[in-house]
Amino acid sequence: MSPTRTATLGAMLIAMGSVSMSLYTPAMPTLVAIFRTDPSTIKLTLSIYFFGYAFAQLISGPLSDAWGRRPTTLCFLGMYLAGSTICALAPTVELLLAGRLLQGIGAAGGVVLSRAIVRDQFVGQTSARIMNTIGLMVSLGPSFAPTLGGFLLTGFGWHSIFLLMVGYGFLLVGLVLFILPETLPQRDFSHLHPRRMLHNYFTLLTDPTFMRPSMVIGLTLGGLYTMAAILPFVLVDMVGLTPTQFGLGMLVQSGAYISGSMVVRQALKHRPAHVMVPFGLAIILGAGAAMAIVYRTIEPSFLSIMIPVGVWAFGIAFIMPAMTTDALANFPKMAGAAAALTGFMQIGGGFLGTLIAALFGAPLTALATLLPAMGVIAVSLHYGLRYLARKRHQETDTVPAE
């Protein structure tokens, strides 16, 4: 496929996961009353979505390496459609939880398959430019999804939010059937053997050239997912925004990411992608420091909450093209497994963040503590694992050939 066609379909597949999360967040405080439950249970609908979204990626990657990208994508889209339908018709919070789990499992295929499809066809700076374009396109969905979710909730009720997800799933099935050729050069069913799967994942987990970008993505982009679970309760319950206002307010986060992606898009014409990474990490560290101080010292308002969130999102745009490309670059024969484990760490970061956030009594304290810590750990791992990778490379080069 052409780079433009690859980026467009890849963005729509990845956006399935983020849109399904952000479209739903304005309804979370309302669902507490509708299902006569407590906020912790409704937060669990997001955590269980993260759980399915994270762990299913570990299966979808090897499946795509064995069966091919196209049939695997259709299989996971079918599960997404089933989960969205269950959510739309759920009469109890228990069925809503079950539907969200199945939704997460189905959406997992989108993020893994899109990255594997890029790796099948492109490498290097071309891949980085495609990843930047995908990131820019993907950001448009979450930009407007909370706003749209707020309008749907106010105008048509919470069921309409999940019915829209059903429609999006059918659109993706049609696109995959009619415009996606099989991009895997050769199917290899040995990838489904448990021993082969374990060996591939062990190889990735012990390789610092893979772990460095994957962990940075997991902690920084996972930070945004953690915010998604907390911000509705801060902005709606503490600041006093309506669901519609909350949806409009989230444009700050998405707009910041779009702005960063546009800056990076221009920079990639003149500079390698990896040059932007230190700038992105510095911006994220600054955003984390602002959260740690501002959220503890200033009375919460829309601007005091969202400006540091927007700065964090702006910084992520600088690191994603290089980090995503680097994570897959050295593993062409198990690109599906590498894309799966990268996605697992990305969503796993958000999943762990939401679980830890639930331990805090005050949501604002959770934001002021978790996000700065995730930023510091991301920077430490980036430079620590880069040093380890260089040292291992030097040791390998100095070993005489037998």
C-alpha positions as CSV (number, residue, x, y, z in Angstrom):
1,M,0.0,0.0,0.0
2,S,1.0,3.6,-0.4
3,P,2.3,5.5,2.7
4,T,-0.9,7.6,2.7
5,R,-3.2,4.6,2.5
6,T,-1.2,2.7,5.1
7,A,-1.3,5.7,7.5
8,T,-5.0,6.3,7.0
9,L,-6.1,2.8,7.6
10,G,-3.6,2.3,10.4
11,A,-4.9,5.5,12.1
12,M,-8.5,4.3,11.9
13,L,-7.6,0.9,13.4
14,I,-5.6,2.5,16.3
15,A,-8.3,5.1,16.9
16,M,-10.8,2.3,17.6
17,G,-9.2,1.8,21.0
18,S,-8.7,5.4,22.1
19,V,-12.1,6.6,20.7
20,S,-13.9,3.7,22.6
21,M,-12.3,5.0,25.7
22,S,-12.6,8.8,25.4
23,L,-16.1,8.7,23.8
24,Y,-17.3,7.0,27.0
25,T,-15.6,9.1,29.7
26,P,-18.2,11.9,29.9
27,A,-20.8,9.4,30.8
28,M,-18.9,7.9,33.7
29,P,-20.3,10.1,36.5
30,T,-23.8,9.8,35.0
31,L,-23.6,6.0,35.0
32,V,-23.0,5.9,38.7
33,A,-26.5,7.1,39.2
34,I,-28.1,5.2,36.3
35,F,-26.8,1.8,37.5
36,R,-27.2,2.8,41.2
37,T,-23.6,1.9,42.0
38,D,-20.5,3.7,43.2
39,P,-17.7,5.6,41.3
40,S,-15.2,2.8,42.0
41,T,-17.4,0.3,40.1
42,I,-17.8,2.6,37.1
43,K,-14.0,3.3,37.1
44,L,-13.7,-0.5,36.9
45,T,-15.4,-0.5,33.5
46,L,-12.4,1.5,32.3
47,S,-9.8,-0.6,34.1
48,I,-11.3,-3.9,32.7
49,Y,-11.3,-2.3,29.3
50,F,-7.6,-1.6,29.7
51,F,-7.1,-5.2,31.0
52,G,-8.6,-6.7,27.8
53,Y,-6.9,-4.2,25.6
54,A,-3.5,-4.8,27.1
55,F,-3.4,-8.6,27.4
56,A,-5.2,-9.4,24.2
57,Q,-2.4,-7.7,22.3
58,L,0.0,-10.4,23.4
59,I,-2.1,-12.9,21.5
60,S,-3.1,-10.8,18.5
61,G,0.6,-10.2,17.5
62,P,1.6,-13.9,17.2
63,L,-1.8,-14.7,15.6
64,S,-1.1,-12.1,12.9
65,D,2.4,-13.5,12.4
66,A,0.9,-16.9,11.8
67,W,-2.5,-16.3,10.1
68,G,-1.7,-13.0,8.4
69,R,-2.7,-9.4,9.1
70,R,-6.0,-9.4,7.3
71,P,-7.9,-12.4,8.8
72,T,-6.6,-11.5,12.3
73,T,-7.8,-8.0,12.0
74,L,-11.3,-9.2,10.9
75,C,-11.4,-11.6,13.8
76,F,-10.7,-8.9,16.4
77,L,-13.1,-6.5,14.8
78,G,-15.8,-9.1,15.2
79,M,-15.1,-9.3,19.0
80,Y,-15.2,-5.5,19.2
81,L,-18.6,-5.4,17.5
82,A,-19.9,-8.1,19.9
83,G,-18.6,-6.2,23.0
84,S,-20.0,-2.8,21.8
85,T,-23.4,-4.4,21.2
86,I,-23.5,-5.9,24.7
87,C,-22.6,-2.5,26.2
88,A,-25.3,-0.7,24.2
89,L,-28.0,-3.2,25.5
90,A,-26.6,-3.8,29.0
91,P,-29.4,-3.7,31.7
92,T,-26.9,-4.2,34.5
93,V,-23.5,-2.9,35.4
94,E,-22.2,-6.6,35.4
95,L,-23.1,-6.9,31.7
96,L,-21.6,-3.5,31.0
97,L,-18.3,-4.8,32.6
98,A,-18.5,-7.9,30.4
99,G,-19.1,-5.9,27.3
100,R,-16.2,-3.5,28.1
101,L,-13.9,-6.4,28.5
102,L,-14.8,-7.9,25.1
103,Q,-14.6,-4.4,23.6
104,G,-11.0,-4.1,24.9
105,I,-10.0,-7.5,23.6
106,G,-11.4,-6.6,20.1
107,A,-9.8,-3.1,20.1
108,A,-6.4,-4.7,20.9
109,G,-6.1,-6.0,17.4
110,G,-6.3,-2.5,15.9
111,V,-3.2,-1.1,17.5
112,V,-1.1,-4.2,17.0
113,L,-2.1,-4.9,13.4
114,S,-1.7,-1.3,12.3
115,R,1.9,-1.1,13.5
116,A,2.7,-4.5,12.0
117,I,1.3,-3.5,8.7
118,V,3.6,-0.5,8.7
119,R,6.6,-2.6,9.6
120,D,5.8,-5.1,6.8
121,Q,6.2,-2.4,4.2
122,F,8.4,0.5,5.6
123,V,11.4,1.1,7.8
124,G,13.6,4.0,8.9
125,Q,12.7,7.6,8.4
126,T,9.8,6.6,6.1
127,S,8.3,4.6,8.9
128,A,8.8,7.4,11.3
129,R,7.0,9.8,9.0
130,I,4.1,7.4,8.6
131,M,4.0,6.9,12.4
132,N,3.9,10.7,12.9
133,T,1.0,10.9,10.3
134,I,-0.8,8.1,12.1
135,G,-0.3,9.9,15.4
136,L,-1.7,13.1,14.0
137,M,-4.7,11.4,12.5
138,V,-5.3,9.3,15.7
139,S,-5.3,12.4,17.8
140,L,-8.3,13.8,15.9
141,G,-10.5,11.0,17.2
142,P,-9.9,11.5,20.9
143,S,-10.0,15.3,20.3
144,F,-13.6,15.3,19.4
145,A,-14.7,12.0,21.0
146,P,-15.3,13.4,24.5
147,T,-17.2,16.4,23.1
148,L,-19.3,14.1,20.9
149,G,-19.8,11.7,23.9
150,G,-21.1,14.6,26.0
151,F,-23.5,15.7,23.2
152,L,-24.8,12.2,22.7
153,L,-25.3,11.7,26.5
154,T,-27.2,14.9,26.8
155,G,-29.3,14.5,23.6
156,F,-29.9,10.8,23.2
157,G,-28.8,9.0,26.4
158,W,-25.8,6.8,27.2
159,H,-26.9,3.9,24.9
160,S,-26.2,6.1,21.9
161,I,-22.5,6.3,22.8
162,F,-22.1,2.5,22.4
163,L,-24.3,2.4,19.3
164,L,-21.9,4.8,17.6
165,M,-19.1,2.4,18.5
166,V,-21.0,-0.4,16.8
167,G,-21.3,1.8,13.6
168,Y,-17.6,2.5,13.7
169,G,-16.8,-1.2,14.0
170,F,-18.9,-2.0,10.9
171,L,-17.1,0.8,9.0
172,L,-13.7,-0.7,9.8
173,V,-14.9,-4.2,8.7
174,G,-15.8,-2.7,5.3
175,L,-12.5,-0.9,4.9
176,V,-10.5,-4.0,5.8
177,L,-12.5,-6.2,3.4
178,F,-12.1,-3.8,0.5
179,I,-8.8,-1.9,0.8
180,L,-6.4,-4.0,2.9
181,P,-4.3,-6.5,1.0
182,E,-2.3,-9.1,3.0
183,T,1.0,-7.4,3.8
184,L,2.7,-10.3,5.7
185,P,5.4,-11.7,3.3
186,Q,5.1,-15.3,4.5
187,R,2.8,-16.9,7.1
188,D,4.5,-19.0,9.7
189,F,2.2,-21.1,12.0
190,S,5.1,-21.9,14.3
191,H,4.6,-18.5,15.8
192,L,1.5,-20.0,17.6
193,H,3.5,-22.7,19.3
194,P,3.7,-21.8,23.0
195,R,7.5,-22.4,23.2
196,R,8.0,-20.1,20.1
197,M,5.8,-17.4,21.6
198,L,7.6,-17.5,24.9
199,H,11.0,-17.4,23.2
200,N,10.0,-14.4,21.1
201,Y,8.7,-12.5,24.1
202,F,11.7,-13.5,26.1
203,T,14.0,-12.2,23.3
204,L,12.2,-8.9,23.3
205,L,12.0,-8.5,27.0
206,T,15.8,-9.0,27.4
207,D,16.8,-6.7,24.5
208,P,17.4,-3.1,25.7
209,T,16.9,-1.8,22.1
210,F,13.3,-3.0,22.4
211,M,12.7,-2.3,26.0
212,R,13.9,1.3,25.9
213,P,11.3,2.7,23.5
214,S,8.6,0.4,24.7
215,M,8.9,1.4,28.3
216,V,9.1,5.1,27.4
217,I,5.9,4.7,25.4
218,G,4.2,2.8,28.2
219,L,5.0,5.4,30.8
220,T,4.3,8.5,28.8
221,L,1.3,7.6,26.7
222,G,0.1,5.3,29.5
223,G,0.1,8.5,31.6
224,L,-2.6,10.0,29.3
225,Y,-4.7,6.9,29.7
226,T,-4.3,7.2,33.5
227,M,-5.5,10.8,33.3
228,A,-8.5,9.7,31.3
229,A,-9.8,7.7,34.2
230,I,-9.2,10.5,36.8
231,L,-10.0,13.7,34.9
232,P,-13.8,13.2,34.7
233,F,-14.1,13.0,38.5
234,V,-11.8,16.1,38.9
235,L,-13.4,18.3,36.3
236,V,-17.0,17.2,36.7
237,D,-17.2,16.6,40.5
238,M,-14.7,19.1,41.8
239,V,-14.6,21.9,39.2
240,G,-18.2,21.6,38.3
241,L,-18.2,21.1,34.5
242,T,-21.2,19.4,32.8
243,P,-20.5,16.3,30.7
244,T,-20.7,18.4,27.5
245,Q,-18.3,21.0,29.0
246,F,-16.0,18.3,30.0
247,G,-16.0,16.9,26.5
248,L,-15.2,20.3,25.0
249,G,-12.5,20.9,27.7
250,M,-10.6,17.7,26.6
251,L,-9.9,19.5,23.3
252,V,-7.0,21.2,25.2
253,Q,-5.3,17.8,25.6
254,S,-5.9,16.6,22.0
255,G,-5.2,20.1,20.5
256,A,-1.8,20.1,22.3
257,Y,-0.9,16.7,20.9
258,I,-2.0,17.8,17.4
259,S,0.1,20.9,17.7
260,G,3.1,18.9,18.7
261,S,2.6,16.4,15.9
262,M,2.5,19.2,13.3
263,V,5.7,20.7,14.7
264,V,7.4,17.3,14.5
265,R,6.0,16.7,11.0
266,Q,7.9,19.7,9.8
267,A,11.0,18.9,11.7
268,L,11.1,15.3,10.2
269,K,11.7,16.9,6.8
270,H,15.1,18.1,8.0
271,R,16.1,16.1,11.1
272,P,16.1,12.4,12.1
273,A,13.2,11.4,14.4
274,H,15.5,10.5,17.3
275,V,16.7,14.1,17.6
276,M,13.3,15.1,18.9
277,V,13.1,12.6,21.8
278,P,15.2,14.5,24.4
279,F,13.0,17.6,23.8
280,G,9.8,15.6,24.3
281,L,11.1,14.0,27.5
282,A,12.1,17.4,28.9
283,I,8.6,18.8,28.1
284,I,7.0,15.8,29.9
285,L,9.3,16.3,32.9
286,G,8.2,19.9,33.1
287,A,4.6,19.0,32.9
288,G,5.0,16.4,35.6
289,A,6.7,19.0,37.9
290,A,3.9,21.4,37.3
291,M,1.3,18.8,38.2
292,A,3.1,18.0,41.4
293,I,3.2,21.6,42.5
294,V,0.1,23.2,41.0
295,Y,-2.4,20.5,41.9
296,R,-1.3,20.7,45.6
297,T,-1.1,24.4,46.0
298,I,-3.8,26.0,43.8
299,E,-7.6,25.8,44.0
300,P,-8.6,23.5,41.1
301,S,-10.0,25.2,38.1
302,F,-10.3,24.2,34.5
303,L,-7.1,26.0,33.4
304,S,-5.0,25.0,36.4
305,I,-5.9,21.3,35.7
306,M,-5.7,21.2,31.9
307,I,-2.7,23.4,31.1
308,P,-0.2,20.8,32.6
309,V,-2.2,18.0,30.9
310,G,-1.9,19.8,27.6
311,V,1.9,20.3,28.0
312,W,2.3,16.6,28.7
313,A,0.4,15.7,25.5
314,F,2.5,18.2,23.5
315,G,5.7,16.4,24.7
316,I,4.4,13.0,23.7
317,A,4.1,14.0,20.1
318,F,7.9,14.5,20.0
319,I,8.8,11.0,21.2
320,M,6.2,8.7,19.5
321,P,7.5,8.5,15.9
322,A,11.1,7.6,16.9
323,M,10.1,5.3,19.8
324,T,7.5,3.4,17.8
325,T,9.9,2.9,14.9
326,D,12.8,1.9,17.1
327,A,10.7,-0.7,19.0
328,L,10.0,-2.6,15.8
329,A,13.1,-1.9,13.7
330,N,15.3,-4.9,14.7
331,F,12.6,-7.6,14.6
332,P,11.2,-8.0,11.1
333,K,10.5,-11.8,11.5
334,M,8.4,-11.2,14.6
335,A,7.0,-7.8,13.9
336,G,3.6,-8.9,15.2
337,A,5.0,-10.0,18.5
338,A,7.1,-6.8,18.8
339,A,4.1,-4.6,18.0
340,A,2.0,-6.6,20.5
341,L,4.4,-6.2,23.4
342,T,4.9,-2.5,22.7
343,G,1.1,-2.1,22.7
344,F,0.8,-4.2,25.9
345,M,3.3,-1.9,27.7
346,Q,1.5,1.2,26.4
347,I,-1.9,0.1,27.6
348,G,-0.5,-1.7,30.6
349,G,1.0,1.6,31.8
350,G,-2.5,3.1,31.7
351,F,-4.0,0.0,33.3
352,L,-1.6,0.0,36.2
353,G,-2.0,3.8,36.5
354,T,-5.7,3.5,36.9
355,L,-5.4,0.7,39.5
356,I,-2.9,2.6,41.6
357,A,-5.1,5.8,41.2
358,A,-7.9,3.9,42.9
359,L,-5.8,3.5,46.0
360,F,-5.8,7.3,46.5
361,G,-8.7,8.8,48.4
362,A,-8.6,12.1,46.4
363,P,-8.4,12.0,42.6
364,L,-6.4,15.3,42.4
365,T,-3.7,13.8,44.8
366,A,-3.5,10.8,42.4
367,L,-2.8,13.1,39.5
368,A,-0.2,15.1,41.4
369,T,1.6,11.9,42.5
370,L,1.3,9.3,39.7
371,L,2.0,11.5,36.6
372,P,5.3,13.1,37.9
373,A,6.5,9.7,39.0
374,M,5.8,8.2,35.6
375,G,7.7,11.0,33.8
376,V,10.8,10.6,36.0
377,I,10.8,6.8,35.5
378,A,10.4,7.2,31.7
379,V,13.4,9.5,31.5
380,S,15.5,7.3,33.7
381,L,14.8,4.2,31.7
382,H,15.4,6.0,28.4
383,Y,18.9,7.0,29.3
384,G,19.7,3.9,31.4
385,L,18.6,1.4,28.8
386,R,20.3,3.4,26.0
387,Y,23.6,3.1,27.9
388,L,23.0,-0.6,28.4
389,A,22.3,-1.2,24.7
390,R,25.4,0.7,23.6
391,K,27.5,-1.3,26.1
392,R,26.1,-4.6,24.9
393,H,26.8,-3.5,21.3
394,Q,30.4,-2.6,22.0
395,E,31.0,-5.9,23.8
396,T,29.5,-7.8,20.9
397,D,31.7,-6.0,18.4
398,T,34.8,-6.7,20.4
399,V,34.2,-10.5,20.6
400,P,36.4,-12.2,17.9
401,A,34.5,-14.2,15.3
402,E,34.9,-17.9,15.8
